[in-house]
């Protein structure tokens, strides 16, 4: 190898190393003069009190960036943003959920390559966040916080049935559910598994997604091709996931544990009508508020017995810059600071969301619940959702049609795939 090649490779490696240090918060990075106060507006759904500490810190030297944060209602966030953009009055930065990445791609400015490359992105941020990288190589935002699906279980109800620990596999989960489910005169009085329906099961779409993704099937590929089969296989894994899921609401099955007469699954759990619950890590504080006396814990979601993959479903929040913004230089500096080491860790501890950075996910927190959420965030996977409300409707119809007997699992899966393909090909 010639001297020139060695020099070029050394310079490239050094540049990459410096970029990693910038995102770690070790080096200051580029930006405007920090002696002059800069301002940027940011919208998100994170409670304002959970952001105030870090925003106050960034508002003074040496950062001197005043970020005017507006907390928005998740139910109206998209409508508010569209209306603001129509009036040329949108924010500079948004904190947006992963299920809206494709919907928002035309509203966001791709991050410049001198700010972050695909290589630095993949080295810095957790697996699963790469759906921010478009097929063209453009990066639509910086991953911020991860919310993995975890397994909630009631320690007292488990102990009552002499079940020593949470199930590690779905087979063990079914076995535990049978012992935990109590039926009196045909009515479920205690559920071991609040699954099987869509009307009163919170996160039903995410749970079906979890079951499918654990088989290796992507649901929707990066190219936006709908695929219900693992690579190299023709098996319809949605069909098998649907059968497993709906059996819990089928009174003819030995796994029957849930009915329409039960309250919403999260409510059933904190009222101790359900011994288990598949929910997101961020739901933990609400559970404690709803019932401070419940003795429960969280752990990893069950896995497929003998499966090759060990993963959970997850969603995440990202920081993106609005295309319409006239303040992009300051906005870039602001999002770089927000994802820097201790800054994102502070917001993480306030929200029970895991930081998106690899270096932080490997560190301990001193909090058993947060440590579990961090560990599960390393394993999370999702799929590119083109329109959350409509895809949720497709999953809902799929479950409902099997529950009512209108369709077989194979028919429901086939029709759902056709509907998704039509949606993604529009």
Buried (B, 14 or more C-beta within 10 A) or exposed (E): EEEEEEEEEEEEEEEBEEBBEBBBBEBBBEBEEBEEEBBBBBBBBBEEEBBEEBBEEBBEEEBBBBBBBEBBEEEEBBEBBEEBBEEEEBBBBBBBBBBBBBBBBEBBBBBEEEBBBEEBBBBBBBEBBBBBBBEEEBBBBBBBBBBBBBBBBBBEBBEEBEBEEBBBBBBBBBBBBBBBBBBEEEEBEBBBBBBBBBEBBBBBBBBBBBBBBBBBBBBBBEEBEBBBBBEEEEEBBBBBBBBBBBBBBBEEBEBBBBBEEBBEBBBBBBEBBBBBBBBBBBBBEEBBEBBEEBEBBBBBBBBBEEEEEEBBBBBBBBBBBBBBBEBBBBBBBBBBBBBBBEBBBBBBBBBBBBBBBBEBBEEEBEEEBBBBBBBBBBBBBBBBBBBBEEBBBBBBBBBBBBBEEEBBBBBBBBBBBEBBEEBBEE
